[in-house]
Amino acid sequence: MLSRRSLAQVAAAALVAPLMLAGAARATAAEAGRYTVTPLKFTVRAGDRACTVDADLYRPAGADAGHPAPAVLATNGFGGSKSDGTTDAIGKAFASRGYVGLVYSGLGFGRSGCLITLDDPAVDGRAAAGLIDFLAGTRAADDGTRADYVVQDGEGDPRVGMIGGSYGGAVQLATASTDRRVDALVPLITWNDLAYALAPNGADARTGVSSDTAGVFKWQWTNGFYLMGEGQTLLNASLDPSRFNSLGCLHFASSACDTVRLLNSGRFPADRTAAMLDYARGVSPVGYLDKVKAPTLLVQGQTDSLFNLNEATATYEKLRAQGTTARMIWQSWGHSGGQAPGELDLGRGDLESSYVGRRVLAWFDRYLRDDRGADTGPAFAYYRDWQSGYGTAGAVPALSRKVYLSGDGKLVGDRSEVVRGSRQYVNWLIPTSHSESSLAGTLGLPDPAPYDTKGTYLGWTSAPLTAPVDVVGAPQATLKVVSPTTERVQNSGDAADKLVLFAKIYDVAPDGTRNLVNRLVAPVRVPDVTRPFTVRLPGIVHRYEKGHRLEFVIAASDGAYAGNRGIKPVTVVSAPQDTGVLELPVVGGRIG
């Protein structure tokens, strides 16, 4: 496990990484004839203040008032800027394909002013809307530059799409919720609910991924990004007073700062926790998706312990339910790595060579170039490493197969096969399991393989599979545990007194080797240990080969998360008429 001091070192390395890529995708001499690049500054109104936005305008050759082109707007991921390898490459890639590109450093990053507000629609969304005014020709850059060569859908309404990943993904939804002029969105590897992303609870979901019970603090990722944000004032020195917060944090808005401090405190009193959840959801897509009407192509990474597949699914299902045109792709890579040969690499800008890149081009052809013949693809597609080409479906596969947790530690295919019995584990005051690869592994620093310490977890294992089994989607477990220590304190008014556990599914090879698929785990703060509860695990796309076994595990702790307050022994009792159930979205093969 990384110590908190080690995490600071990891975050410092992460801060440097975007700078190492800066300028890597600038135009070469051969490309210069296809477009020009003009640095611009804009002063925009964002929330309660005026903010300076640092941008680059990519103008394709031949674009003028008589031959206007549609526009693509993009900004950086967290810790980046307009000049990092990916953001710069977006401007380059689309300008070389005839689009007007406008890429900018998000508020609080690079040389743009103001505080980091976590893509708040009222701040970051409004700032982006000010740049759309420029593309509409209704305002000039600070130096007087105007864009009179962008296709217009009406007076003051430019034809504009947005693309970007992570922090540069959520800002698209934030912008579209405040500005109906946006015509198409392509958010990659981004979140639905920051309360779930930073302190997830896999249980008690009330809508999408959101839970009424405070989750389990994802301290490695959260503190890493906090340090990235605070370091912006050092990496991009500025006397601009809008970049500094006098109320505690250097570079974050006060509410964002308060959220991180509450999570780090390890205490979750009802009033402060409710305010934290309200804030996190208010600046997240879950809080404003009902206002997003722009056609949206969601791309999420299977290898992503920061924003998992469940987040994109929640956004996708909400958009579809309200009638917003939406498609979703589960690619291989995310924040935790997973880049596979032939997969999209935005930093290279070679969109035509990958399935996802071709889908992005078709999306913009349809909604920015008004090509009614453009094939925008199936409703749902997913990368699979066991077969060439993407799998496709009309919807995310539903749960379709149940197995049962038997008292003898087996996963069985029929309730009648459940053996009566009980087993117990006990948590220690230090983490005794590890699952996720977070900032350390992503940056190539020491990161232990997944493990569980004997006596601090329980596992249930299936019989060897008689044929391959393909799982596409989020498994779900219905559980009941016994924990008298928790029962005595869980209604204290502080959610930190509730039981914390971690659910996950391994693929066990015939030689006993255990593979935790994409190193994903479902942290759970149990709402009430006197009642059954349902856990939604992170979505996966995985083939369990013939002869392999599934192992469902409940662990007491995880090194990437905060854990229980005090020792809380847990017993799981199984009987044929009352036992735990694991449900799987199986699209091929059979278990049991």
Disulfide bonds with the S-S distance in Angstrom:
Cys51-Cys114 1.95
Cys249-Cys257 1.85
